[in-house]
Amino acid sequence: MRQEIEAFLGYLANERGFSENTAAAYRNDLFQLVDFLQEKGVTTWSEVDRQLILSYLLDLKQRGYALTTVARKTASTKSLFKFLVAKGIRDNTPTENLGSPRVKKSSPQPLSVAQVKALMRQPGKYHTPEAKRDKAMLELLYGSGMQIRELMALNLEDVTLDGDRVSYFIRGSRGRRGEVHRDTVPSLEAYLREARPQLAHREGERALFLNRLGERLTRQGFWQIIKGYAREAKLDSQVTLRALRHSFAAHSPVAET
């Protein structure tokens, strides 16, 4: 049963961009669940039913766990069973419509301006097309305050360098336009002029930010890149996608219309 949990944790880290701290918390939660189930004589995930899950959650409450902890353990359990169903290990989930303690959600702790600058300095240590792309991405993300998925969805025609301004268009059901001062994103022009042509292996690809295969960089790919720079800046425990988004949005002087 622990083997499936490790596969699930790998999915959270690589596909969902969970931080090491969050993944470690999920590991503790789910191994605790396994210990409980094995005490009940359960040895495979297919044996787990709704009553067993309810008994587990009741046991947590009786042992005096805080509501926030029970809520997190409930969330990790529900996420695990969704993963098991997606992988064909189970046909259904025993946690469907399972309630969770209501706790007040707090916003992630944003990075300080100094921490953000430390993170943004890391790509400048390298001279590869990828590093130039990463520098431009971080500058545009920080300067505009846009969401990471919005950044990844930008096409070449969505960004215009005009005089001392950089204008951009964010697509979606409610498309919106914005602009930042050109000095805020000094690496963008160099990326477009020098680095992107080196990455553009596929004719007709319109994505603004490309991976090394010449395809659109994904949110997951972006997160793997950021995690590497966060480690180099000794910020790996503070940098999560949510914290990054909140920090950039809080600091940025974005103008949108």
Secondary structure, 3 states (H helix, E strand, C coil): CHHHHHHHHHHHHHCCCCCHHHHHHHHHHHHHHHHHHHHCCCCCHHHCCHHHHHHHHHHHHHCCCCHHHHHHHHHHHHHHHHHHHHCCCCCCCCCCCCCCCCCCCCCCCCCCHHHHHHHHHHHHHCCCHHHHHHHHHHHHHHHHCCCHHHHHHCEHHHEEEECCEEEEEECCCCCEEEEEEHHHCHHHHHHHHHHHHHHCCCCCCCECCECCCCCECCHHHHHHHHHHHHHHCCCCCCCCHHHHHHHHHHHCCCEEC
